[in-house]
Amino acid sequence: MEGEGTYMWPDGRVFCGDWKQGKKQGLGVFMWPNGQIYQGEFKNDKQNGEGTLHYPDGKKYKGIWRENKKHGKGYY
């Protein structure tokens, strides 16, 4: 996949955003079946850069991400 698009996995996960050479790259939204949503930057198919994770209970975490993990400064 290349450019902007949406992909739905059989397990219910969904990604809407930018793709480069079949990987999530740039800005996008990733949704899990449990209602968790990440909005932000992706690099090399992973959450990298600034982003916000919205939890099903209404809480959210906004901050910096590296390799799908919270990194550096951020807040709930």
PyMOL commands that set and color helices and strands:
alter all, ss='L'
color gray80, all
select strands_A, chain A and resi 3-8+14-20+23-31+37-43+46-54+60-66+69-75
alter strands_A, ss='S'
color yellow, strands_A
deselect
rebuild
show_as cartoon
